[in-house]
Amino acid sequence: MAFATIIMENKRTKEIRQVPVGFSWTHLFFGFLVPLFRGDWKYAIIFIGISFFTISLYTFVTAFFYNKLYAQELIGKGYKIKNYNGANKLLINAKLGVY
């Protein structure tokens, strides 16, 4: 779990996603299963490949930035931040590159 979550909505499809921000504890403990459950096929395949070579030690590094990658992928697919849920708006926008 991350310290904060934001709500993102795809304006075209009206699909809503809850996106954690910060360190990914779930990715640390469950590795490539997290992108699989979130439907993030690109990173699921990448992390499955990396896990064979690093014996799943990659999770110690990628847990620091996977949530950011996931949020940026959603932004690339047309999602916009709908609600910050009390998170620092300026900090979130700066980290995700949204202005």
Contacts in CASP RR format, 6 or more apart in sequence:
PFRMAT RR
TARGET T0000
AUTHOR 0000-0000-0000
METHOD contacts of the structure
MODEL  1
MAFATIIMENKRTKEIRQVPVGFSWTHLFFGFLVPLFRGDWKYAIIFIGI
SFFTISLYTFVTAFFYNKLYAQELIGKGYKIKNYNGANKLLINAKLGVY
1 20 0 8 1.000
1 25 0 8 1.000
1 26 0 8 1.000
2 20 0 8 1.000
2 21 0 8 1.000
2 22 0 8 1.000
2 23 0 8 1.000
2 24 0 8 1.000
2 25 0 8 1.000
2 67 0 8 1.000
3 21 0 8 1.000
3 22 0 8 1.000
3 23 0 8 1.000
4 20 0 8 1.000
4 21 0 8 1.000
4 22 0 8 1.000
4 84 0 8 1.000
4 85 0 8 1.000
4 86 0 8 1.000
4 87 0 8 1.000
4 92 0 8 1.000
5 18 0 8 1.000
5 19 0 8 1.000
5 20 0 8 1.000
5 21 0 8 1.000
5 85 0 8 1.000
5 87 0 8 1.000
6 18 0 8 1.000
6 19 0 8 1.000
6 21 0 8 1.000
6 71 0 8 1.000
6 81 0 8 1.000
6 82 0 8 1.000
6 83 0 8 1.000
6 84 0 8 1.000
6 85 0 8 1.000
6 87 0 8 1.000
6 92 0 8 1.000
7 16 0 8 1.000
7 17 0 8 1.000
7 18 0 8 1.000
7 19 0 8 1.000
7 81 0 8 1.000
7 82 0 8 1.000
7 83 0 8 1.000
7 85 0 8 1.000
8 16 0 8 1.000
8 17 0 8 1.000
8 18 0 8 1.000
8 19 0 8 1.000
8 71 0 8 1.000
8 74 0 8 1.000
8 75 0 8 1.000
8 79 0 8 1.000
8 80 0 8 1.000
8 81 0 8 1.000
8 82 0 8 1.000
9 15 0 8 1.000
9 16 0 8 1.000
9 17 0 8 1.000
9 79 0 8 1.000
9 80 0 8 1.000
9 82 0 8 1.000
10 16 0 8 1.000
10 17 0 8 1.000
10 74 0 8 1.000
10 77 0 8 1.000
10 78 0 8 1.000
10 79 0 8 1.000
10 80 0 8 1.000
11 78 0 8 1.000
11 80 0 8 1.000
12 78 0 8 1.000
16 82 0 8 1.000
17 74 0 8 1.000
17 79 0 8 1.000
19 67 0 8 1.000
19 70 0 8 1.000
19 71 0 8 1.000
19 74 0 8 1.000
20 26 0 8 1.000
20 67 0 8 1.000
21 67 0 8 1.000
21 68 0 8 1.000
21 71 0 8 1.000
21 87 0 8 1.000
21 92 0 8 1.000
21 95 0 8 1.000
22 67 0 8 1.000
22 68 0 8 1.000
23 63 0 8 1.000
23 64 0 8 1.000
23 67 0 8 1.000
24 34 0 8 1.000
24 62 0 8 1.000
24 63 0 8 1.000
24 64 0 8 1.000
24 66 0 8 1.000
24 67 0 8 1.000
25 63 0 8 1.000
26 34 0 8 1.000
27 34 0 8 1.000
27 59 0 8 1.000
27 62 0 8 1.000
27 63 0 8 1.000
27 66 0 8 1.000
27 67 0 8 1.000
28 59 0 8 1.000
28 60 0 8 1.000
28 63 0 8 1.000
29 59 0 8 1.000
31 47 0 8 1.000
31 51 0 8 1.000
31 56 0 8 1.000
31 59 0 8 1.000
31 62 0 8 1.000
32 44 0 8 1.000
32 47 0 8 1.000
32 48 0 8 1.000
32 51 0 8 1.000
34 66 0 8 1.000
35 41 0 8 1.000
35 42 0 8 1.000
35 43 0 8 1.000
35 44 0 8 1.000
35 47 0 8 1.000
35 66 0 8 1.000
35 70 0 8 1.000
36 44 0 8 1.000
38 70 0 8 1.000
40 70 0 8 1.000
40 73 0 8 1.000
42 73 0 8 1.000
43 66 0 8 1.000
43 69 0 8 1.000
43 70 0 8 1.000
43 73 0 8 1.000
47 58 0 8 1.000
47 62 0 8 1.000
50 58 0 8 1.000
51 58 0 8 1.000
68 95 0 8 1.000
68 96 0 8 1.000
71 96 0 8 1.000
72 96 0 8 1.000
72 97 0 8 1.000
75 96 0 8 1.000
75 98 0 8 1.000
81 92 0 8 1.000
81 93 0 8 1.000
81 98 0 8 1.000
84 92 0 8 1.000
92 98 0 8 1.000
93 99 0 8 1.000
END
